[in-house]
Amino acid sequence: MSAVRRLVVEADGGSRGNPGPAGYGAVVIDAATGETLAEAAEYIGVATNNVAEYRGLIAGLTAAKALFPDAGTSLEVHVRMDSKLVVEQMSGRWKIKHPDMKPLAARAAAILPPSSVTYEWIPRAQNKHADRLANEAMDAGRDGRQWEASASAAELDAPARTPLPDRGPPGDAAAGAAKARAALAAARGAADTGTLFEVGTGASEEPEPTDVTAAPQVGWAAAPDLGAPATFVLLRHGETLLTPEKRFSGSGGTDPELSAIGRDQAARAAAHFAALGTVQEIVSSPLRRCRETAAAVADRLGLDVRIEDGLRETDFGAWEGLTFGEVRERYGDDLTAWLADPETAPTGGGESFAEVAERVAAARDRLTARYAGRTVLAVTHVTPIKTLVRLALEAPAKAMFRMELSAASISTVAYYGDGNASVRLLNDTSHLR
């Protein structure tokens, strides 16, 4: 039996306009030495980012096969790309819906035996060599020529590589994760014997053993190995005609559609998440403005949208469609009571903040159980997002009045297996600029 030859393919593609002038880059690396064995790049005319990324993958796999045409199944190729879409689709975890992607994916899958190829998503910063090749190709196209390997400086600007592990797929995080788990286990063992922290010579008593499993870890304590959290990327829907007028718009009103501005915001959010490449699942409030926002992202990422009723906005009762000033004028006493007490509902039988918090928390628990270790885009409304952030911070209900949440803004909360939550982002609108 011939010796196994292990290669790494790093590939990237880009479009200056999406669609616009596009190009790809790919590099083949010897997994044992980190040495570059082959480079490929090409200007492909006007195309989208996704098409360019798939073309980069095809070029990289083709170059790998050309280096060892007779290797057969003894050739193992590990593909690393910063395109979550391509990695997840080629790994079989995401459906391929776009008609332009299906033939490209089929071409890529036919180059080598499927059992010989594995895929890994990496951050863009770790894909600099292929990224620079793609940009060189686009620069060449801009100047009316094609990319030439002899003129390339992409490898010179790429980070130095070290040989990859002999066991497991190249670039696999398993080895690092195993080391981390071992270190954490050692720390827990030390804690159980009272030796996690060194005792000074003046200490007169031996520290009591620490039970790290007795309660959720907080602060800087050594945490158990809980695995990847369920990460909720909370996207508020885009604007409706009611949004700029700051009118109460909940689940008991007219269920407005996105305005032209709102549709543009949804498109910008979709482009942002496509470039980021981290969203694996999408859930949405059942209200129209959220479903339209979620659909814009889902179409771009090739994902399905699951409706989660618990993420709907508050029912504001008789206040639906009114401004704050109009509610103050017509229902002043009710408004004052509502602002002072989370158990008080709006006029006319709407929902109190306490009721909303109960159903939002139930939805959170369902989703964290369903999507443990995954990154989920949750398209929802002001009150559910503020409630999730407030609950994560263990803040009182009145804290919601201290948060600003713009249309189409992004907030992020991660939920760990021990019950802890980490607020990582609030009201980010940088993708809209």
Helices and strands as residue ranges (DSSP letters): E 5-15, E 20-30, E 36-47, H 49-67, G 72-74, E 75-81, H 84-90, H 101-111, G 114-116, E 117-121, G 124-126, H 128-142, G 149-151, H 154-157, H 174-192, E 230-236, H 260-276, E 281-284, H 288-301, E 305-307, G 309-311, G 317-319, H 324-330, H 332-340, H 353-370, E 375-380, H 382-393, G 397-402, E 410-415, E 421-428, G 430-432
